[in-house]
Amino acid sequence: MSGDAVVEHYSHGSLEQRILEALAVMGADPEHLEPDQLAPVDEFHVGGRSATGRAG
């Protein structure tokens, strides 16, 4: 994937909203998330799931 394609994929403007909507469908409260609830999207940052666990 080219750099431009990566930028386009992650900057379409609705990624955060899509994640919040998916969490709502799961019944998750965005203000009180558990690492397991973030597992489907935790690869968007360095450190993956283990970093998500350390942040909680």
C-alpha contacts under 8 A as a table, 3 or more apart, distances in Angstrom:
res1	aa1	res2	aa2	distance
1	M	5	A	6.08
1	M	6	V	6.64
2	S	5	A	5.16
2	S	6	V	6.39
3	G	6	V	5.16
3	G	7	V	6.26
4	D	7	V	5.14
4	D	8	E	6.08
5	A	8	E	5.05
5	A	9	H	6.03
6	V	9	H	5.09
6	V	10	Y	6.31
7	V	10	Y	5.42
7	V	11	S	5.80
8	E	11	S	5.28
8	E	12	H	6.09
9	H	12	H	6.21
10	Y	13	G	7.74
10	Y	15	L	6.88
11	S	14	S	7.78
11	S	15	L	7.55
12	H	15	L	7.04
13	G	16	E	7.71
14	S	17	Q	5.12
14	S	18	R	6.02
15	L	18	R	5.08
15	L	19	I	6.25
16	E	19	I	5.17
16	E	20	L	6.22
17	Q	20	L	5.07
17	Q	21	E	6.07
18	R	21	E	5.06
18	R	22	A	6.16
19	I	22	A	5.09
19	I	23	L	6.20
19	I	41	V	7.72
20	L	23	L	5.07
20	L	24	A	6.20
20	L	30	P	7.14
21	E	24	A	5.02
21	E	25	V	6.29
22	A	25	V	5.07
22	A	26	M	6.36
23	L	26	M	5.00
23	L	27	G	6.35
23	L	28	A	5.18
23	L	29	D	7.38
23	L	30	P	7.18
23	L	37	Q	7.52
24	A	27	G	4.91
24	A	28	A	5.42
24	A	29	D	6.95
24	A	30	P	7.87
25	V	28	A	7.48
28	A	32	H	7.72
28	A	33	L	6.64
28	A	37	Q	7.19
29	D	32	H	5.35
29	D	33	L	6.12
30	P	33	L	5.65
33	L	37	Q	6.44
33	L	38	L	7.39
34	E	37	Q	5.38
34	E	38	L	6.84
34	E	56	G	7.34
35	P	38	L	5.20
35	P	39	A	6.34
35	P	49	R	7.50
35	P	52	T	5.94
35	P	53	G	5.45
35	P	56	G	7.06
36	D	39	A	5.13
37	Q	40	P	7.30
38	L	41	V	5.59
38	L	42	D	5.67
38	L	52	T	7.67
39	A	42	D	5.16
39	A	43	E	7.86
39	A	49	R	6.24
40	P	43	E	7.75
41	V	44	F	6.32
42	D	45	H	6.56
42	D	48	G	5.46
42	D	49	R	5.58
42	D	52	T	6.69
43	E	46	V	7.23
43	E	47	G	7.63
43	E	48	G	4.69
43	E	49	R	6.83
44	F	48	G	7.31
45	H	48	G	6.12
46	V	51	A	7.54
47	G	50	S	6.18
47	G	51	A	4.84
47	G	52	T	7.68
48	G	51	A	5.61
48	G	52	T	6.63
49	R	52	T	4.98
49	R	53	G	6.33
50	S	53	G	5.11
50	S	54	R	6.36
51	A	54	R	5.05
51	A	55	A	6.22
52	T	55	A	5.18
52	T	56	G	6.67
53	G	56	G	5.48
